[in-house]
Amino acid sequence: MDLDLSAYSINHLEARDEFLAAAAKRRALITHWPHPLTGPHGEALFADSAWLGPENAARALVIISGTHGVEAYAGSGPQIAFLRGPLSQSLPPDTGVLLIHGINAHGFAWQRRVTEENVDLNRNWIDFTQPLPANPGYVELHRHYTPSSLDEATLASCDEAIAAYRTQHGEHAERVARSTGQYTHPDGLFFGGSGPTWARRTSEAILAKHLAPRAGGRKLTVAIVDMHTGLGPYGYGEPICNHAPGSERVKRARAWWGDSVTEPLLGTSSSQEKTGLTEFGYERALAHADIAFVALEFGTYQPPRGARVLRDDAWLWRHGDPRGPKAAAIRQATRDHFFPPHDDWKEMVLFRSDQVYRQALAGLVRA
């Protein structure tokens, strides 16, 4: 297959323009979802959705980019390549494709993982009418994960405290404390929010628009691929499934995507158990449908590097100046970690994404 590296963009504005142009060429039904805030240059921000195929299709593939804003650089490219390529021109009968582009528009523009509320959208899909999940490990380590200064002595002290926690409680416990999700520190890492974010509410509106119960009680079957980067071996695309182990949804995911599907709840994934995942929100929003959801996670660099870029980004927005002299270097480091600027990595992402989309469409036909 030809790998179209021109599908990748140099900034969020170009990515949006290319996505909309490719969607328009395919005569997709395009909807713009305006964000209430602006980007770093005062530009208007949008998430966008594009629907291909019959409006009342009984089967649908959903492809999401930008759940973690800066990761949209990697997710947008395969979406654009899909729209430009042959797969989008010959969809199976009674099948639609919903592309959700740059859903965390603020994070995409500012090259952050989090939303404008400092919320990790992939921890935001909890039921906020119920008691919030507890994460005592994060409470203990918060001040070390998000130091007030980036000077050498402070960082050494923080690293020592985190290492001590890891020695006492184990590596897995420290990973859970850091990234499972926390709901106590709005200025901290992996904050799940105090209510539904703009990006979550917009996602729900998009699903309601395109994937409502079908007329006449027709069964709706949906495959969802949420594009992510940052975990696992360099360039490998891991389909991570967080549906309940042994459930029909897991069985469906394995039937569609095969033995490469991993399950954090069984310890087979590069990820671990988490709270408030987008997957759980889609389960509720699409309770009327037969679904299978995977996060297609592409590996970049080793976890210590990721921890550093997230720490520095948190410092910039909590103690620094997002428009100041240190901002550009921190944003670039974040982008380079989650979107490595190398053609070999980009090619691997395009190849694997195309494969996973083809598997999903074939699986939907068999369902």
Secondary structure as GFF3:
##gff-version 3
##sequence-region A 1 367
A	DSSP	three_ten_helix	5	7	.	.	.	ID=ss1
A	DSSP	alpha_helix	12	25	.	.	.	ID=ss2
A	DSSP	beta_strand	29	38	.	.	.	ID=ss3
A	DSSP	beta_strand	44	52	.	.	.	ID=ss4
A	DSSP	beta_strand	59	64	.	.	.	ID=ss5
A	DSSP	three_ten_helix	69	71	.	.	.	ID=ss6
A	DSSP	alpha_helix	72	84	.	.	.	ID=ss7
A	DSSP	three_ten_helix	86	89	.	.	.	ID=ss8
A	DSSP	beta_strand	95	101	.	.	.	ID=ss9
A	DSSP	alpha_helix	105	110	.	.	.	ID=ss10
A	DSSP	three_ten_helix	121	123	.	.	.	ID=ss11
A	DSSP	alpha_helix	136	145	.	.	.	ID=ss12
A	DSSP	alpha_helix	152	169	.	.	.	ID=ss13
A	DSSP	alpha_helix	171	179	.	.	.	ID=ss14
A	DSSP	alpha_helix	198	210	.	.	.	ID=ss15
A	DSSP	three_ten_helix	215	217	.	.	.	ID=ss16
A	DSSP	beta_strand	221	234	.	.	.	ID=ss17
A	DSSP	beta_strand	237	240	.	.	.	ID=ss18
A	DSSP	alpha_helix	248	257	.	.	.	ID=ss19
A	DSSP	three_ten_helix	258	260	.	.	.	ID=ss20
A	DSSP	three_ten_helix	264	266	.	.	.	ID=ss21
A	DSSP	alpha_helix	278	285	.	.	.	ID=ss22
A	DSSP	beta_strand	290	299	.	.	.	ID=ss23
A	DSSP	alpha_helix	303	318	.	.	.	ID=ss24
A	DSSP	alpha_helix	327	338	.	.	.	ID=ss25
A	DSSP	alpha_helix	343	366	.	.	.	ID=ss26
###
